[in-house]
């Protein structure tokens, strides 16, 4: 189980670093801001729900960025 978590964290860090190394699309930043404000609101109402929503949001954004990379290639 710990190996799975460390592999997931490694993939997450690699994806985030690859995103930060590229030129960032303004639409992506706007979407990230909207999602961040929604997650922060959820954390204030219910921390458990906010953390789960934050995890799902990060996963979806990373998945979307991978799809965008494939389309560009």
PyMOL Python script that loads the backbone (N, CA, C, O; Angstrom):
from pymol import cmd

cmd.read_pdbstr("""\
ATOM      1  N   UNK A   1       0.824  -1.194   0.000  1.00  0.00           N
ATOM      2  CA  UNK A   1       0.000   0.000   0.000  1.00  0.00           C
ATOM      3  C   UNK A   1       0.867   1.257   0.000  1.00  0.00           C
ATOM      4  O   UNK A   1       0.549   2.233  -0.679  1.00  0.00           O
ATOM      5  N   UNK A   2       1.966   1.232   0.765  1.00  0.00           N
ATOM      6  CA  UNK A   2       2.831   2.412   0.800  1.00  0.00           C
ATOM      7  C   UNK A   2       3.492   2.645  -0.555  1.00  0.00           C
ATOM      8  O   UNK A   2       3.710   3.790  -0.951  1.00  0.00           O
ATOM      9  N   UNK A   3       3.814   1.555  -1.273  1.00  0.00           N
ATOM     10  CA  UNK A   3       4.416   1.720  -2.593  1.00  0.00           C
ATOM     11  C   UNK A   3       3.449   2.384  -3.554  1.00  0.00           C
ATOM     12  O   UNK A   3       3.851   3.216  -4.369  1.00  0.00           O
ATOM     13  N   UNK A   4       2.161   2.017  -3.463  1.00  0.00           N
ATOM     14  CA  UNK A   4       1.167   2.643  -4.331  1.00  0.00           C
ATOM     15  C   UNK A   4       1.082   4.124  -4.043  1.00  0.00           C
ATOM     16  O   UNK A   4       1.040   4.935  -4.968  1.00  0.00           O
ATOM     17  N   UNK A   5       1.055   4.491  -2.759  1.00  0.00           N
ATOM     18  CA  UNK A   5       0.964   5.899  -2.390  1.00  0.00           C
ATOM     19  C   UNK A   5       2.189   6.667  -2.858  1.00  0.00           C
ATOM     20  O   UNK A   5       2.067   7.786  -3.357  1.00  0.00           O
ATOM     21  N   UNK A   6       3.366   6.078  -2.701  1.00  0.00           N
ATOM     22  CA  UNK A   6       4.573   6.786  -3.126  1.00  0.00           C
ATOM     23  C   UNK A   6       4.630   6.913  -4.646  1.00  0.00           C
ATOM     24  O   UNK A   6       5.100   7.929  -5.159  1.00  0.00           O
ATOM     25  N   UNK A   7       4.160   5.897  -5.374  1.00  0.00           N
ATOM     26  CA  UNK A   7       4.124   5.994  -6.830  1.00  0.00           C
ATOM     27  C   UNK A   7       3.140   7.065  -7.276  1.00  0.00           C
ATOM     28  O   UNK A   7       3.417   7.824  -8.205  1.00  0.00           O
ATOM     29  N   UNK A   8       1.976   7.125  -6.604  1.00  0.00           N
ATOM     30  CA  UNK A   8       0.985   8.136  -6.943  1.00  0.00           C
ATOM     31  C   UNK A   8       1.545   9.529  -6.682  1.00  0.00           C
ATOM     32  O   UNK A   8       1.392  10.426  -7.511  1.00  0.00           O
ATOM     33  N   UNK A   9       2.192   9.714  -5.536  1.00  0.00           N
ATOM     34  CA  UNK A   9       2.768  11.021  -5.211  1.00  0.00           C
ATOM     35  C   UNK A   9       3.867  11.393  -6.194  1.00  0.00           C
ATOM     36  O   UNK A   9       3.991  12.556  -6.576  1.00  0.00           O
ATOM     37  N   UNK A  10       4.656  10.423  -6.600  1.00  0.00           N
ATOM     38  CA  UNK A  10       5.715  10.687  -7.574  1.00  0.00           C
ATOM     39  C   UNK A  10       5.113  11.112  -8.912  1.00  0.00           C
ATOM     40  O   UNK A  10       5.585  12.070  -9.524  1.00  0.00           O
ATOM     41  N   UNK A  11       4.073  10.409  -9.373  1.00  0.00           N
ATOM     42  CA  UNK A  11       3.408  10.793 -10.622  1.00  0.00           C
ATOM     43  C   UNK A  11       2.771  12.168 -10.504  1.00  0.00           C
ATOM     44  O   UNK A  11       2.814  12.962 -11.444  1.00  0.00           O
ATOM     45  N   UNK A  12       2.179  12.448  -9.342  1.00  0.00           N
ATOM     46  CA  UNK A  12       1.561  13.746  -9.122  1.00  0.00           C
ATOM     47  C   UNK A  12       2.603  14.858  -9.189  1.00  0.00           C
ATOM     48  O   UNK A  12       2.380  15.876  -9.844  1.00  0.00           O
ATOM     49  N   UNK A  13       3.732  14.674  -8.521  1.00  0.00           N
ATOM     50  CA  UNK A  13       4.791  15.680  -8.548  1.00  0.00           C
ATOM     51  C   UNK A  13       5.373  15.850  -9.949  1.00  0.00           C
ATOM     52  O   UNK A  13       5.678  16.967 -10.366  1.00  0.00           O
ATOM     53  N   UNK A  14       5.525  14.752 -10.669  1.00  0.00           N
ATOM     54  CA  UNK A  14       6.046  14.842 -12.034  1.00  0.00           C
ATOM     55  C   UNK A  14       5.077  15.599 -12.938  1.00  0.00           C
ATOM     56  O   UNK A  14       5.491  16.406 -13.769  1.00  0.00           O
ATOM     57  N   UNK A  15       3.801  15.335 -12.770  1.00  0.00           N
ATOM     58  CA  UNK A  15       2.803  16.028 -13.590  1.00  0.00           C
ATOM     59  C   UNK A  15       2.762  17.507 -13.268  1.00  0.00           C
ATOM     60  O   UNK A  15       2.696  18.345 -14.167  1.00  0.00           O
ATOM     61  N   UNK A  16       2.802  17.829 -11.973  1.00  0.00           N
ATOM     62  CA  UNK A  16       2.774  19.232 -11.568  1.00  0.00           C
ATOM     63  C   UNK A  16       4.011  19.955 -12.080  1.00  0.00           C
ATOM     64  O   UNK A  16       3.914  21.081 -12.567  1.00  0.00           O
ATOM     65  N   UNK A  17       5.173  19.319 -11.974  1.00  0.00           N
ATOM     66  CA  UNK A  17       6.395  19.978 -12.439  1.00  0.00           C
ATOM     67  C   UNK A  17       6.381  20.159 -13.958  1.00  0.00           C
ATOM     68  O   UNK A  17       6.873  21.167 -14.468  1.00  0.00           O
ATOM     69  N   UNK A  18       5.817  19.181 -14.685  1.00  0.00           N
ATOM     70  CA  UNK A  18       5.754  19.345 -16.140  1.00  0.00           C
ATOM     71  C   UNK A  18       4.782  20.458 -16.518  1.00  0.00           C
ATOM     72  O   UNK A  18       5.001  21.170 -17.498  1.00  0.00           O
ATOM     73  N   UNK A  19       3.711  20.609 -15.742  1.00  0.00           N
ATOM     74  CA  UNK A  19       2.762  21.688 -15.991  1.00  0.00           C
ATOM     75  C   UNK A  19       3.430  23.034 -15.732  1.00  0.00           C
ATOM     76  O   UNK A  19       3.243  23.982 -16.495  1.00  0.00           O
ATOM     77  N   UNK A  20       4.203  23.114 -14.664  1.00  0.00           N
ATOM     78  CA  UNK A  20       4.840  24.376 -14.312  1.00  0.00           C
ATOM     79  C   UNK A  20       5.959  24.753 -15.277  1.00  0.00           C
ATOM     80  O   UNK A  20       6.288  25.932 -15.406  1.00  0.00           O
ATOM     81  N   UNK A  21       6.542  23.778 -15.950  1.00  0.00           N
ATOM     82  CA  UNK A  21       7.629  24.060 -16.879  1.00  0.00           C
ATOM     83  C   UNK A  21       7.111  24.593 -18.215  1.00  0.00           C
ATOM     84  O   UNK A  21       7.865  25.198 -18.978  1.00  0.00           O
ATOM     85  N   UNK A  22       5.834  24.371 -18.497  1.00  0.00           N
ATOM     86  CA  UNK A  22       5.260  24.833 -19.764  1.00  0.00           C
ATOM     87  C   UNK A  22       4.667  26.228 -19.594  1.00  0.00           C
ATOM     88  O   UNK A  22       4.512  26.745 -18.488  1.00  0.00           O
ATOM     89  N   UNK A  23       4.349  26.798 -20.727  1.00  0.00           N
ATOM     90  CA  UNK A  23       3.603  28.043 -20.710  1.00  0.00           C
ATOM     91  C   UNK A  23       2.175  27.704 -20.296  1.00  0.00           C
ATOM     92  O   UNK A  23       1.574  26.776 -20.837  1.00  0.00           O
ATOM     93  N   UNK A  24       1.638  28.443 -19.353  1.00  0.00           N
ATOM     94  CA  UNK A  24       0.332  28.120 -18.801  1.00  0.00           C
ATOM     95  C   UNK A  24      -0.757  28.851 -19.573  1.00  0.00           C
ATOM     96  O   UNK A  24      -0.670  30.052 -19.828  1.00  0.00           O
ATOM     97  N   UNK A  25      -1.772  28.099 -19.932  1.00  0.00           N
ATOM     98  CA  UNK A  25      -2.917  28.633 -20.664  1.00  0.00           C
ATOM     99  C   UNK A  25      -3.791  29.452 -19.707  1.00  0.00           C
ATOM    100  O   UNK A  25      -4.108  28.974 -18.617  1.00  0.00           O
ATOM    101  N   UNK A  26      -4.183  30.659 -20.084  1.00  0.00           N
ATOM    102  CA  UNK A  26      -5.025  31.478 -19.202  1.00  0.00           C
ATOM    103  C   UNK A  26      -6.350  30.815 -18.844  1.00  0.00           C
ATOM    104  O   UNK A  26      -6.853  30.994 -17.735  1.00  0.00           O
ATOM    105  N   UNK A  27      -6.916  30.053 -19.773  1.00  0.00           N
ATOM    106  CA  UNK A  27      -8.168  29.348 -19.467  1.00  0.00           C
ATOM    107  C   UNK A  27      -7.954  28.299 -18.389  1.00  0.00           C
ATOM    108  O   UNK A  27      -8.817  28.091 -17.536  1.00  0.00           O
ATOM    109  N   UNK A  28      -6.804  27.641 -18.428  1.00  0.00           N
ATOM    110  CA  UNK A  28      -6.480  26.651 -17.402  1.00  0.00           C
ATOM    111  C   UNK A  28      -6.343  27.318 -16.035  1.00  0.00           C
ATOM    112  O   UNK A  28      -6.816  26.792 -15.028  1.00  0.00           O
ATOM    113  N   UNK A  29      -5.693  28.478 -16.013  1.00  0.00           N
ATOM    114  CA  UNK A  29      -5.555  29.195 -14.741  1.00  0.00           C
ATOM    115  C   UNK A  29      -6.899  29.635 -14.186  1.00  0.00           C
ATOM    116  O   UNK A  29      -7.130  29.568 -12.979  1.00  0.00           O
ATOM    117  N   UNK A  30      -7.776  30.082 -15.058  1.00  0.00           N
ATOM    118  CA  UNK A  30      -9.112  30.484 -14.627  1.00  0.00           C
ATOM    119  C   UNK A  30      -9.877  29.291 -14.063  1.00  0.00           C
ATOM    120  O   UNK A  30     -10.536  29.399 -13.029  1.00  0.00           O
ATOM    121  N   UNK A  31      -9.786  28.165 -14.743  1.00  0.00           N
ATOM    122  CA  UNK A  31     -10.452  26.954 -14.260  1.00  0.00           C
ATOM    123  C   UNK A  31      -9.863  26.515 -12.923  1.00  0.00           C
ATOM    124  O   UNK A  31     -10.599  26.109 -12.023  1.00  0.00           O
ATOM    125  N   UNK A  32      -8.564  26.592 -12.790  1.00  0.00           N
ATOM    126  CA  UNK A  32      -7.907  26.233 -11.532  1.00  0.00           C
ATOM    127  C   UNK A  32      -8.355  27.147 -10.398  1.00  0.00           C
ATOM    128  O   UNK A  32      -8.579  26.682  -9.280  1.00  0.00           O
ATOM    129  N   UNK A  33      -8.485  28.423 -10.673  1.00  0.00           N
ATOM    130  CA  UNK A  33      -8.958  29.366  -9.666  1.00  0.00           C
ATOM    131  C   UNK A  33     -10.387  29.064  -9.233  1.00  0.00           C
ATOM    132  O   UNK A  33     -10.698  29.109  -8.043  1.00  0.00           O
ATOM    133  N   UNK A  34     -11.253  28.758 -10.185  1.00  0.00           N
ATOM    134  CA  UNK A  34     -12.632  28.428  -9.863  1.00  0.00           C
ATOM    135  C   UNK A  34     -12.725  27.170  -9.007  1.00  0.00           C
ATOM    136  O   UNK A  34     -13.472  27.123  -8.031  1.00  0.00           O
ATOM    137  N   UNK A  35     -11.966  26.167  -9.381  1.00  0.00           N
ATOM    138  CA  UNK A  35     -11.976  24.917  -8.624  1.00  0.00           C
ATOM    139  C   UNK A  35     -11.409  25.139  -7.231  1.00  0.00           C
ATOM    140  O   UNK A  35     -11.931  24.607  -6.252  1.00  0.00           O
ATOM    141  N   UNK A  36     -10.338  25.926  -7.140  1.00  0.00           N
ATOM    142  CA  UNK A  36      -9.718  26.194  -5.840  1.00  0.00           C
ATOM    143  C   UNK A  36     -10.680  26.910  -4.909  1.00  0.00           C
ATOM    144  O   UNK A  36     -10.759  26.577  -3.727  1.00  0.00           O
ATOM    145  N   UNK A  37     -11.409  27.887  -5.423  1.00  0.00           N
ATOM    146  CA  UNK A  37     -12.341  28.609  -4.563  1.00  0.00           C
ATOM    147  C   UNK A  37     -13.485  27.703  -4.115  1.00  0.00           C
ATOM    148  O   UNK A  37     -13.954  27.818  -2.983  1.00  0.00           O
ATOM    149  N   UNK A  38     -13.938  26.804  -4.988  1.00  0.00           N
ATOM    150  CA  UNK A  38     -14.987  25.862  -4.594  1.00  0.00           C
ATOM    151  C   UNK A  38     -14.488  24.894  -3.526  1.00  0.00           C
ATOM    152  O   UNK A  38     -15.200  24.603  -2.565  1.00  0.00           O
ATOM    153  N   UNK A  39     -13.266  24.397  -3.696  1.00  0.00           N
ATOM    154  CA  UNK A  39     -12.708  23.462  -2.715  1.00  0.00           C
ATOM    155  C   UNK A  39     -12.491  24.158  -1.374  1.00  0.00           C
ATOM    156  O   UNK A  39     -12.770  23.576  -0.326  1.00  0.00           O
ATOM    157  N   UNK A  40     -12.000  25.390  -1.394  1.00  0.00           N
ATOM    158  CA  UNK A  40     -11.802  26.132  -0.151  1.00  0.00           C
ATOM    159  C   UNK A  40     -13.138  26.345   0.558  1.00  0.00           C
ATOM    160  O   UNK A  40     -13.215  26.225   1.781  1.00  0.00           O
ATOM    161  N   UNK A  41     -14.175  26.656  -0.191  1.00  0.00           N
ATOM    162  CA  UNK A  41     -15.503  26.817   0.403  1.00  0.00           C
ATOM    163  C   UNK A  41     -15.969  25.510   1.040  1.00  0.00           C
ATOM    164  O   UNK A  41     -16.525  25.513   2.138  1.00  0.00           O
ATOM    165  N   UNK A  42     -15.742  24.402   0.351  1.00  0.00           N
ATOM    166  CA  UNK A  42     -16.142  23.105   0.910  1.00  0.00           C
ATOM    167  C   UNK A  42     -15.344  22.753   2.157  1.00  0.00           C
ATOM    168  O   UNK A  42     -15.890  22.173   3.096  1.00  0.00           O
ATOM    169  N   UNK A  43     -14.059  23.096   2.179  1.00  0.00           N
ATOM    170  CA  UNK A  43     -13.226  22.820   3.354  1.00  0.00           C
ATOM    171  C   UNK A  43     -13.750  23.600   4.557  1.00  0.00           C
ATOM    172  O   UNK A  43     -13.754  23.094   5.679  1.00  0.00           O
ATOM    173  N   UNK A  44     -14.185  24.822   4.320  1.00  0.00           N
ATOM    174  CA  UNK A  44     -14.708  25.626   5.417  1.00  0.00           C
ATOM    175  C   UNK A  44     -16.017  25.063   5.959  1.00  0.00           C
ATOM    176  O   UNK A  44     -16.275  25.159   7.159  1.00  0.00           O
ATOM    177  N   UNK A  45     -16.838  24.484   5.108  1.00  0.00           N
ATOM    178  CA  UNK A  45     -18.107  23.910   5.545  1.00  0.00           C
ATOM    179  C   UNK A  45     -17.879  22.541   6.191  1.00  0.00           C
ATOM    180  O   UNK A  45     -18.357  22.284   7.295  1.00  0.00           O
ATOM    181  N   UNK A  46     -17.154  21.675   5.503  1.00  0.00           N
ATOM    182  CA  UNK A  46     -16.879  20.331   6.000  1.00  0.00           C
ATOM    183  C   UNK A  46     -15.484  19.915   5.533  1.00  0.00           C
ATOM    184  O   UNK A  46     -15.281  19.656   4.347  1.00  0.00           O
ATOM    185  N   UNK A  47     -14.530  19.851   6.449  1.00  0.00           N
ATOM    186  CA  UNK A  47     -13.154  19.521   6.045  1.00  0.00           C
ATOM    187  C   UNK A  47     -13.024  18.186   5.309  1.00  0.00           C
ATOM    188  O   UNK A  47     -12.239  18.077   4.367  1.00  0.00           O
ATOM    189  N   UNK A  48     -13.770  17.190   5.722  1.00  0.00           N
ATOM    190  CA  UNK A  48     -13.673  15.881   5.067  1.00  0.00           C
ATOM    191  C   UNK A  48     -14.131  15.963   3.622  1.00  0.00           C
ATOM    192  O   UNK A  48     -13.447  15.476   2.722  1.00  0.00           O
ATOM    193  N   UNK A  49     -15.270  16.569   3.399  1.00  0.00           N
ATOM    194  CA  UNK A  49     -15.799  16.714   2.042  1.00  0.00           C
ATOM    195  C   UNK A  49     -14.860  17.580   1.204  1.00  0.00           C
ATOM    196  O   UNK A  49     -14.641  17.291   0.027  1.00  0.00           O
ATOM    197  N   UNK A  50     -14.305  18.632   1.793  1.00  0.00           N
ATOM    198  CA  UNK A  50     -13.385  19.501   1.087  1.00  0.00           C
ATOM    199  C   UNK A  50     -12.121  18.790   0.652  1.00  0.00           C
ATOM    200  O   UNK A  50     -11.640  18.996  -0.462  1.00  0.00           O
ATOM    201  N   UNK A  51     -11.578  17.954   1.524  1.00  0.00           N
ATOM    202  CA  UNK A  51     -10.368  17.211   1.173  1.00  0.00           C
ATOM    203  C   UNK A  51     -10.641  16.198   0.067  1.00  0.00           C
ATOM    204  O   UNK A  51      -9.826  16.029  -0.840  1.00  0.00           O
ATOM    205  N   UNK A  52     -11.777  15.533   0.143  1.00  0.00           N
ATOM    206  CA  UNK A  52     -12.124  14.571  -0.909  1.00  0.00           C
ATOM    207  C   UNK A  52     -12.329  15.301  -2.229  1.00  0.00           C
ATOM    208  O   UNK A  52     -11.836  14.858  -3.267  1.00  0.00           O
ATOM    209  N   UNK A  53     -13.047  16.409  -2.196  1.00  0.00           N
ATOM    210  CA  UNK A  53     -13.280  17.186  -3.420  1.00  0.00           C
ATOM    211  C   UNK A  53     -11.966  17.721  -3.981  1.00  0.00           C
ATOM    212  O   UNK A  53     -11.780  17.767  -5.197  1.00  0.00           O
ATOM    213  N   UNK A  54     -11.061  18.123  -3.103  1.00  0.00           N
ATOM    214  CA  UNK A  54      -9.757  18.601  -3.553  1.00  0.00           C
ATOM    215  C   UNK A  54      -8.968  17.515  -4.255  1.00  0.00           C
ATOM    216  O   UNK A  54      -8.346  17.765  -5.287  1.00  0.00           O
ATOM    217  N   UNK A  55      -8.987  16.320  -3.708  1.00  0.00           N
ATOM    218  CA  UNK A  55      -8.299  15.196  -4.341  1.00  0.00           C
ATOM    219  C   UNK A  55      -8.872  14.867  -5.706  1.00  0.00           C
ATOM    220  O   UNK A  55      -8.135  14.622  -6.661  1.00  0.00           O
ATOM    221  N   UNK A  56     -10.196  14.864  -5.788  1.00  0.00           N
ATOM    222  CA  UNK A  56     -10.853  14.594  -7.068  1.00  0.00           C
ATOM    223  C   UNK A  56     -10.532  15.698  -8.074  1.00  0.00           C
ATOM    224  O   UNK A  56     -10.298  15.419  -9.249  1.00  0.00           O
ATOM    225  N   UNK A  57     -10.522  16.937  -7.618  1.00  0.00           N
ATOM    226  CA  UNK A  57     -10.230  18.062  -8.510  1.00  0.00           C
ATOM    227  C   UNK A  57      -8.802  17.976  -9.054  1.00  0.00           C
ATOM    228  O   UNK A  57      -8.574  18.205 -10.242  1.00  0.00           O
ATOM    229  N   UNK A  58      -7.854  17.650  -8.197  1.00  0.00           N
ATOM    230  CA  UNK A  58      -6.460  17.518  -8.641  1.00  0.00           C
ATOM    231  C   UNK A  58      -6.341  16.393  -9.662  1.00  0.00           C
ATOM    232  O   UNK A  58      -5.677  16.543 -10.687  1.00  0.00           O
ATOM    233  N   UNK A  59      -6.986  15.272  -9.376  1.00  0.00           N
ATOM    234  CA  UNK A  59      -6.940  14.139 -10.305  1.00  0.00           C
ATOM    235  C   UNK A  59      -7.519  14.531 -11.667  1.00  0.00           C
ATOM    236  O   UNK A  59      -6.933  14.228 -12.706  1.00  0.00           O
ATOM    237  N   UNK A  60      -8.662  15.201 -11.655  1.00  0.00           N
ATOM    238  CA  UNK A  60      -9.313  15.601 -12.916  1.00  0.00           C
ATOM    239  C   UNK A  60      -8.460  16.596 -13.699  1.00  0.00           C
ATOM    240  O   UNK A  60      -8.360  16.504 -14.923  1.00  0.00           O
ATOM    241  N   UNK A  61      -7.850  17.543 -12.999  1.00  0.00           N
ATOM    242  CA  UNK A  61      -6.994  18.516 -13.692  1.00  0.00           C
ATOM    243  C   UNK A  61      -5.768  17.849 -14.307  1.00  0.00           C
ATOM    244  O   UNK A  61      -5.367  18.182 -15.423  1.00  0.00           O
ATOM    245  N   UNK A  62      -5.174  16.908 -13.578  1.00  0.00           N
ATOM    246  CA  UNK A  62      -4.016  16.196 -14.118  1.00  0.00           C
ATOM    247  C   UNK A  62      -4.412  15.346 -15.317  1.00  0.00           C
ATOM    248  O   UNK A  62      -3.684  15.279 -16.307  1.00  0.00           O
ATOM    249  N   UNK A  63      -5.562  14.700 -15.225  1.00  0.00           N
ATOM    250  CA  UNK A  63      -6.041  13.883 -16.336  1.00  0.00           C
ATOM    251  C   UNK A  63      -6.330  14.752 -17.556  1.00  0.00           C
ATOM    252  O   UNK A  63      -6.023  14.372 -18.686  1.00  0.00           O
ATOM    253  N   UNK A  64      -6.919  15.912 -17.321  1.00  0.00           N
ATOM    254  CA  UNK A  64      -7.209  16.829 -18.425  1.00  0.00           C
ATOM    255  C   UNK A  64      -5.924  17.337 -19.070  1.00  0.00           C
ATOM    256  O   UNK A  64      -5.847  17.463 -20.292  1.00  0.00           O
ATOM    257  N   UNK A  65      -4.916  17.627 -18.251  1.00  0.00           N
ATOM    258  CA  UNK A  65      -3.656  18.113 -18.817  1.00  0.00           C
ATOM    259  C   UNK A  65      -2.972  17.027 -19.647  1.00  0.00           C
ATOM    260  O   UNK A  65      -2.335  17.331 -20.656  1.00  0.00           O
ATOM    261  N   UNK A  66      -3.099  15.754 -19.230  1.00  0.00           N
ATOM    262  CA  UNK A  66      -2.541  14.664 -20.025  1.00  0.00           C
ATOM    263  C   UNK A  66      -3.258  14.562 -21.368  1.00  0.00           C
ATOM    264  O   UNK A  66      -2.619  14.364 -22.401  1.00  0.00           O
ATOM    265  N   UNK A  67      -4.583  14.697 -21.357  1.00  0.00           N
ATOM    266  CA  UNK A  67      -5.345  14.656 -22.601  1.00  0.00           C
ATOM    267  C   UNK A  67      -4.942  15.798 -23.523  1.00  0.00           C
ATOM    268  O   UNK A  67      -4.806  15.608 -24.731  1.00  0.00           O
ATOM    269  N   UNK A  68      -4.750  16.983 -22.952  1.00  0.00           N
ATOM    270  CA  UNK A  68      -4.334  18.131 -23.753  1.00  0.00           C
ATOM    271  C   UNK A  68      -2.954  17.907 -24.355  1.00  0.00           C
ATOM    272  O   UNK A  68      -2.706  18.295 -25.497  1.00  0.00           O
ATOM    273  N   UNK A  69      -2.047  17.281 -23.592  1.00  0.00           N
ATOM    274  CA  UNK A  69      -0.717  16.982 -24.110  1.00  0.00           C
ATOM    275  C   UNK A  69      -0.790  16.020 -25.282  1.00  0.00           C
ATOM    276  O   UNK A  69      -0.075  16.181 -26.271  1.00  0.00           O
ATOM    277  N   UNK A  70      -1.653  15.020 -25.171  1.00  0.00           N
ATOM    278  CA  UNK A  70      -1.788  14.043 -26.264  1.00  0.00           C
ATOM    279  C   UNK A  70      -2.344  14.702 -27.511  1.00  0.00           C
ATOM    280  O   UNK A  70      -1.936  14.368 -28.624  1.00  0.00           O
ATOM    281  N   UNK A  71      -3.265  15.631 -27.340  1.00  0.00           N
ATOM    282  CA  UNK A  71      -3.847  16.304 -28.494  1.00  0.00           C
ATOM    283  C   UNK A  71      -2.826  17.190 -29.195  1.00  0.00           C
ATOM    284  O   UNK A  71      -2.858  17.327 -30.418  1.00  0.00           O
ATOM    285  N   UNK A  72      -1.918  17.793 -28.424  1.00  0.00           N
ATOM    286  CA  UNK A  72      -0.909  18.664 -29.005  1.00  0.00           C
ATOM    287  C   UNK A  72       0.144  17.885 -29.768  1.00  0.00           C
ATOM    288  O   UNK A  72       0.736  18.406 -30.714  1.00  0.00           O
ATOM    289  N   UNK A  73       0.384  16.653 -29.374  1.00  0.00           N
ATOM    290  CA  UNK A  73       1.410  15.844 -30.043  1.00  0.00           C
ATOM    291  C   UNK A  73       0.820  15.274 -31.270  1.00  0.00           C
ATOM    292  O   UNK A  73       1.498  14.553 -32.003  1.00  0.00           O
TER     293      UNK A  73
END
""", "prot")
cmd.dss("prot")
cmd.show_as("cartoon", "prot")
cmd.util.cbc("prot")
cmd.orient("prot")
